[in-house]
Amino acid sequence: MNIQLWRPAALDEAFSLLEQFAPDVCAASGSTLLQLQWDKGILPKTHLISLEAIEEMKGITADDTHVSIGALTTLNECRKNSLIKRALACLCDAVSAVAAPGIRSRATIGGNIASKIGDLIPLLLVLDAELIVYQKELVRLPLAEWISSEAYPHGIVTRVIIPRPEGDRVFFRKLGRRQAFTGAVAVTAGRLLKDSDIRLAAGHADIRPKRLIESEGKWMEPEWEAHELYETLIKELPFSADAFVSAAYRKKAAANVIMSELLIEGGG
Ligand SMILES: Cc1cc2nc3c(=O)[nH]c(=O)nc-3n(C[C@H](O)[C@H](O)[C@H](O)COP(=O)(O)OP(=O)(O)OC[C@H]3O[C@@H](n4cnc5c(N)ncnc54)[C@H](O)[C@@H]3O)c2cc1C
């Protein structure tokens, strides 16, 4: 099959191409997830719109309250950048658990998010991340909305805006069968805010990650037993089976990790 590669330098041009060639088209950043999909024969699109030349999608800035990361920032850049290290150490750690070093030098944070299944999404959900998405104009929306909505079919993720979690305790745990080159059994993330509010989220390679709202509600109740929170997690974790792991195994593994992180805080 002949693939036609386009390399627009502006967002409006990229968006017009995505609209013009739909549905036989897709955007490409580092193309590492696309490569996996091509290998499996999943994505034979004729038009590929490379976003790599779009300047607005590059660069990292920070102020007192937020960090803004261009969607084209590679995962290796995220890991090494001094602003991110200072303001979002949890993101540096999480990035190290994605793919393997060679892949991370091409893979972008925007591609991880835009795929709606990337391993970084649970962490970004608990951090209350927002996205700047281009769809005829720039719109700012919560990451959770991007994940669950079909309202942005050709939307281009241009930046991710992350509030600095100063003083909050944040955890991110990816459980896999091997250290690298492995799909996650489960990815969990949590954030215990200074005012004792909480965020929890989970996912794995084949599903859209989500916030665990019921479990968060259980944690916020004035009195609860550890087994009640555990059962709420098991009920709410959105996991499915694949050829290697049952849904029940994934749920147990993830619930155990979350409970161990929360009980460090002396809950229950
Ligand atoms: C060997 C291997 C192991 C991997 N392991 C992991 C892993 O452990 N965890 C994990 O999460 N991922 C893994 N991946 C997938 C991938 O490397 C990451 O998810 C990566 O961050 C995707 O970024 P990318 O720039 O390569 O995205 P691309 O492949 O370019 O794009 C991914 C998807 O997002 C769309 N897209 C890309 N950028 C944008 C944008 N800015 N706006 C809108 N749509 C966009 C594309 O159309 C495509 O559907 C692995 C890949 C390989 C090859």
The ligand as a Gaussian input file, in Angstrom:
#p B3LYP/6-31G(d) Opt

LIG

0 1
 C        7.927000      -1.736000      21.680000
 C        6.903000      -0.739000      22.145000
 C        6.553000      -0.728000      23.504000
 C        5.614000       0.186000      23.960000
 N        5.298000       0.188000      25.298000
 C        4.415000       1.104000      25.774000
 C        4.124000       1.148000      27.171000
 O        4.697000       0.426000      27.990000
 N        3.186000       2.048000      27.579000
 C        2.554000       2.909000      26.730000
 O        1.734000       3.713000      27.165000
 N        2.817000       2.875000      25.404000
 C        3.735000       2.009000      24.908000
 N        4.020000       1.982000      23.568000
 C        3.251000       2.881000      22.673000
 C        3.885000       4.246000      22.462000
 O        5.302000       4.186000      22.398000
 C        3.514000       5.326000      23.498000
 O        2.164000       5.256000      23.874000
 C        3.850000       6.721000      22.954000
 O        3.835000       7.679000      23.980000
 C        2.958000       7.169000      21.813000
 O        3.470000       8.405000      21.320000
 P        3.792000       8.634000      19.792000
 O        4.251000      10.028000      19.682000
 O        4.723000       7.602000      19.260000
 O        2.335000       8.447000      19.191000
 P        1.956000       8.057000      17.683000
 O        2.266000       6.624000      17.441000
 O        2.483000       9.061000      16.736000
 O        0.359000       8.265000      17.777000
 C       -0.438000       7.521000      18.682000
 C       -1.923000       7.827000      18.409000
 O       -2.248000       9.164000      18.757000
 C       -2.583000       9.941000      17.582000
 N       -1.843000      11.188000      17.785000
 C       -0.491000      11.313000      17.962000
 N       -0.201000      12.558000      18.340000
 C       -1.371000      13.236000      18.388000
 C       -1.720000      14.573000      18.752000
 N       -0.803000      15.455000      19.182000
 N       -3.027000      14.941000      18.679000
 C       -3.972000      14.060000      18.284000
 N       -3.708000      12.777000      17.946000
 C       -2.422000      12.381000      18.015000
 C       -2.193000       9.107000      16.391000
 O       -3.059000       9.314000      15.295000
 C       -2.309000       7.699000      16.941000
 O       -3.659000       7.290000      16.928000
 C        4.988000       1.100000      23.066000
 C        5.365000       1.102000      21.714000
 C        6.317000       0.197000      21.260000
 C        6.713000       0.227000      19.804000

